[in-house]
Amino acid sequence: MALPRLLPRLLPRALPRALHRAAPAAPDFNSFVTRTNTCGELRSAHVGQEVTLYGWIQYQRQGLFLVLRDFQGLTQIIIPQDEAHSHVKKLLSNAPVESVVRVTGVVSPRPPGQENPKMPTGDIEVKAETAEILNSCKKLPFEIKDFIKKSEALRMQYRYLDLRSFQLQHNLRLRSQMVMRMREYLCNLHGFVDVETPTLFKRTPGGAKEFLVPSRETGKFYSLPQSPQQFKQLLMVGGLDRYFQVARCYRDEGSRPDRQPEFTQIDIEMSFVDQGGIQRLIEGLLQYSWPEGRGSITTPFPSMTYEEALAEYGSDKPDTRFGMKIVDIGDLLRRSDIQFVQKALSYPRGAVKAFCIPQGVRYLKNKDLESLKESAKSQFNQEIMEITCRPDGSLKSLLTKFLGEKQQSELIQALNMQVDDVVLLAAGEHKQVVGSIYWVAVALL
């Protein structure tokens, strides 16, 4: 029976079994290949076993031993010195660093005192009996060692060499593990369907510019999609209910230095859902797929409204790591005799805003404050005043003579001021004040 006809009969019976089959405890890196072990898995329990290893020569020491590297780790190989293995000695001693070799030998314990606790395989070594150079290495533009500094341009020029580094290998494997966990969460736990949408599409006006792909028909082009937006909407209209895709997206934003021409996103669409449902889905997705070695993720995630973000940080994409929230102190100073404050509050959209710089006295000199004031004046036509908290807890500012003890105490409490903190204050039209305060905060960071 032809395979296309057989598949529809086999899939309904095989698919449920495949979905419920228990995952193996650990991946078998040695299946389907001619090696017996990787360079990172040999331990004392393997002593006495004959093994075959493949890898790159990390370094070689005076024709006595070499260190073999593969994707999983390092193993020390002892080069034989006896006459019977002279050809093996000659081959391994003369092999350039980063050559690809096959080594067969017996696992032995290292001599007492020569163990290397910094290596997972540091308790053993392999005494080579046969070897083969699979690919001899020419002189490289840089050493394949993580502590060797390389320029970004050189790394990109020789990307295939840079990919041998531990960090890039780790990044790619970590990404693979996270994507697999995301697929498990979405498909197996919540019934999403992984759908691959077309890459060649027609132009969709709006947003960023698009990359064009010429067709055989004169004057007509395909467009690379900025995202699968229209495709996933069609899937929802078609009744698929839940869709996701590890989607490749293309946007021609060469004029913006913080953007890439192509990137990958986890694209999700659901029917009959509200904002809270989407938030819980994404929180659960990240919590489930987050690497164990990176700490745990607690849910629900902190959230704020657009209005709260603008009011407290002056931006719709605030960096909350630094605190320094913008505080509205208009009501607190409404009863004061400060003339420019009263003038500002008389405007229909008048506001008095301030933020506290913890330990600002230690980091900001008078010239720094003057520079910030001048910049705010030139950029926003906005005056900035500073208030400093002295070691005795009193306030130092041109404004304090207009404030009573009670008002000063309320100001300290409202801004949570501590000794050596510096507060920057602005008064005027709301939008202008928030803009100048946000600009000053960003300049300080």
N, C-alpha and C positions, 0 to 999 in steps of 0.2 A: 504494500500500500504506500502511496506517495506520502512524503512527510507533511506537506501542507494539509492533506486530508486527515492525517493521523493526529495532528496537534490538537484540533478542537475536541477530540475524544479524550486525549490524555490530560489536557490542562485542567478540566473541572475536577478530576480525581487527584491529580498531583499537587495542585495549588494549595488546598487546605493543609495537606501534610507538610508542605514546604514552609507554610507560614507558622505552623506550630512546632516545627522541629527545633530542638534546643540548640543554641549556639555552642560551638566548641569552647572549651575552657581557655585555650590559648591557640593562637594561629600556628600552623605548621609551616615554617619558613623553608623547610627542606623538601617539601613535596614537589614532584615533577622535575627536580633538578638533579645534577650529578654530584653535588657536594653531599657530604654526610652531616655537616654542621655549619653554622655561621661562625664568624670570628668573635661574636660576643656571647656565646652561650656555653662554652666549655668551662667546667668547674672540676673540683677535686674528684667528684663522683665519676668523671670520665677517664680517670687515670688508667692506663693500660689499654685503652681502646685505640684502634687504628682509625684515623679520621682523614677526610679529604676536604681541604679548605680552598676557597677561591677569594681573591681580593686584590687590593692595591697595596704596594709596599709603602708603608708610612715613613719608615727610615730604616737604615741598615748600619750596623756598628762593626767596623773593622773586620768584616768577613766572619764574625763569630755568631751573630744572630741578627734577625730583622723582625720588625713588627708589621704584621699583616692587618689591613683594615678593610671592613666592608660596611654595609649600611647599619649593622647592629653593634659593632664594637671592634676591639683590637685583640689580637693574639700574638704572643711572642713565639717566633719560630727559631729553633736552634739549628744553625748551619753545621752539617757534619764535617769533621776534620780528618777522618780516616781516609786512607788511600782508596778503599773500596767505593766510597761515595765522592771521589774527587770531582766527577763531572757535575754532581749536584752542588758542591761547594763553588766550583767555578761559575756555574750558571747563576746562583743566587748572589754571590759576592759581586759579580759584574753587572747585575741588573740595576738599571737606574731607578731612583725613587719615583713612585707613582706608576711603575710598570704593573701590568695585570698578570698575576701568576696563579698557578694551581700547585698546591703543596699537599703531599700525602705523607703522613708520619704517625708516630705513636705519642699519645698524651702522657706526659711525665710530670711529677711534682717538681716545683722549683727547689733548688738547694736551700737549706735552712739559712735564713737571713737575707735571702734574695727575693722574697715575696714582695709584691707591690700592692699595698692595700688600696691605692687610688684607682686600680684597674679591677673591674669585675672578674676578669680572667687572671688576676695577678697571682693566684696560687699555683698555676700550672704553666707549662710550656709544651710545645710540640716539637719533637725531634724529627727533622725532615729526613725522609728516606728517598722520595722521588719528587721531582719538581718539573714544571714546564712554564716557560714564558709565553703567555698568550698574546701579549701586546707590549712591546718595549716602548718606554716613554722617552720622548725627546725633551729638550730643555724647556721648562715651563716659564711663563711670564711672572708667576708668583708661586710661593709655596702653599700647599694645601694644608694649612694649619690655622686654627681659629685665632690664635694670638698674633698672627701676622697681619698687620694693617695694610689694606688695599684701598686704593681710591675707588669711588663709585663707578667712574668711567671705565676703569680697568676691569672691575667685576662684571659690568654689563657687557663689555666686549668679549670676555671669555666666560660667559654665563655657564657653559657646560662644565667648566672647571669649578666655578664658584658653587655649583650645585652639590659638589662633593663635601662641602663644609658641614659640620655637625648642625649648625644653627638652621641652615636652609633645609637640610634633611628633616630636622625636627619640625620645622614649620609646615612642610608639606604633609607629613604624616599626621600631625595634629589636626590640620584642616580636614584631611580625609576622615579621621575618626569623628570629628564633630559633625560633618555632613552625614555620615552613616547614622549617628545617633539621632540627628534631626529627621532622617527618613523613617527610622524606627518609631519615633514619637508621633509623627504626622500620619504615616500609613498604618502601622500596626496598632497603635493605641487610639487613634481618633478618626480612622477611616478616610483619610485624604487620598486622592488619586494623583499620582505623579504623571503629568502629561507634558510631553516635549512639543513645544509650539514652533512654527516655522521661523527661520532666520531671515529669509528673503521675503519682503513684504512691500506694500506700497507706502508712499510718503504720508505721514500724519502731521499736518501743520501744528505748530505750537511747541513750546518747550525749547530744547536745545536743537542745534543743527544736526542733520543726519548724514551718515555715510551712504554714498551711492555706489551701486554695483552695476556696471553696464550689462546690457542684455544683447542678444543677437539681433534684436529688432531695432533698426536705426531710430535714434531719438528717444528710446525708452530705457528706463533704468529700474532696478530694484532698489529698495531702501532697507538698510539694516535697522531693526526695531530698537527704539530707545528703551522699551520695556514691553513685556507681553500684555499690556493693558487691554487692548481690544480683544485679543485671543481669549483671555480669561473671562472677560465679560460674555463672550459668545458661549463659553463652556457653562457659565451660570444660566444663561438663557436656555441652553440645551438641557438643563436639568441635572448636571453632574454633581451639584450641591457643594462639594469640597474639592478644591484643586490646589496643588502646589507644584513648584518647579525650581530646581537649581538653575536659574536662568542667566544666560550671558546677555549683557546689554551693551549697546554701542551708542556713544554720544560724541559728536564732533564739537568739543569745547576747548579747542587749542588756545584760545585767548585767556583761559582761566587756569592759572598755574596749579590750583589745588584740585584739579579734576583729571581723571584718566579717560582715555578714548574708549576703553572697554573694561568692564568689571562684572562681577558675579553677585547676584542677589538671591535671597530666598524669597521667591514670589508666591504669594498666598492669596486666595480668594475664597469666600464662603457666601452661601445664600442664607437669608433670614437670620442675620446676626446684627448685634448692636456694638457700640464702641467698647463697652465693658467686656463683651465676649472676646473681641479681638485682643484686648489688653491681656486678659487671662491666658489666651492661647499663646501669645508671644512670651509671656512670663514663664509659662510651663515649658515651652520649647527650649528656651535658653537654660532654664534650670536643669532640664533633663540632659541636654547635650553638653553642658559645661564640663571642661576637663577636671578630673578629680584633683589633680595636683595644683590647681589654680584657686583653691578655696571654694567655699560653698556660696550659693546665691540664695538670698532670702526674698520671698515674695509676700505681698505685692510690692512692686517697685514704687519708690517715691514718685509722686506726680504733682503737677501744679497746672492751673489753667493758664491760658495765654495772658489774661489780664494780670494774674499773680506774677508771672514771669517778668512782664514789663515793669510792674510796680516795684518789685523787689530787686531786680537785676538790670533793668533797662534794656533787655534783649530777649528775643523769643527763643534763643538757644544759649541759655546761661551756663557758665561753668561753675557748678555749685561746690566744687572742691575747695574754693578759696573763701567761701562765706562772703563777708563784706556786703551784706544785704543793704539795699537802699531803704532808708527809713523816712517816712513822711512825718516831719515834726512841725507841720503848719499849725495844728491845733495847740501844740505845746507853747509855741512862740507867739500865738495870736494876741496874747495879753501883754506882750513885751512892748518896750518903747523903741525898738530897733526900727529906724525909719525905712530902710530898704526892704525889710521883711514885711512891714505893713503895706508898703506900696505893691509888693508882689502879690500879697493876699487879696488886694482890692481888685485884681484882674479876674475876669470870669473863669479863667482856667489857671489861676495863680497857684503856685505850690512852693513849699520849702522842703527840700530833700537833703539828706546827709547820709554818709556812710562812715563806718569806723575802720581804721587801719590798725590792727593789733600790733603793739610794739613799734608803732610808726616812728617814734623818736629815735630809735636805734638805727633805722634804715633811711630816714629822710632828713637831709640837711636843709638849711634855710634856702640854699640855692636851688635845691630840687623842688621845694614848694613854690618858689617864685617862678621857676620854669613851667610848672604845671598851671599856675595861675595865668601866666602870659599866653600859654597855648589855648586854654579854655576861653580866654578873652578874644584871641584872634580867630579861633575856629567857630565859636558859638556866640560871641559877643556876650559872654556870661562871666560875672564875677564869682570867684571862689574864696570862701573864708575858711580858716583853719582854727581848730580848738584843740589844745593839748591838755592831757591829764598829768598834773605834776606828781612827784613822789608822795606828797602829803595828801593826795586825793582831790586837791582843788583844781580848778580849770584856769588855763592861761589862754586868753584871746582878747581881741579888741572888742568882742561882744559882751564879755562878762560884766562890764560895768553897767550894762543895761538890764542885767538879769539878777533877780533876787536869789537868795540861798535856796529857796524852795524850787524855783525854776531851774537852777543849776543842778539840784539833786534829781529833779524829774528828767532833765536832759541826760544825765549820766545813766540813769536807769533805763531810759528809752533806747539808748544806743549801746547799753551794756559795756560802758567804758571801764577800762582798768588802767593802772598806773603805766605811763609811757605810751598810751594809745593816742593816736591823732585822728581827729574827725574833720572831714572836709564837707562844707555846707554850701549850698547854692539856693538862690531864691529868684523866682521869676515865672514866666509862662511855662506851663507844665511840660510840654514837649521839649522845649529848649533846655529846661533844667535837667530832665531825665537824660537827654542826649549828652549834655556836658558831664554829668556825674558818671555816666557809663563810660564815656571816653577817658576820663581821668582814671577810673578803676582799671580799665584795660591797659592804659599806659603804665600803671604801677605794676601790673602782672608781667 
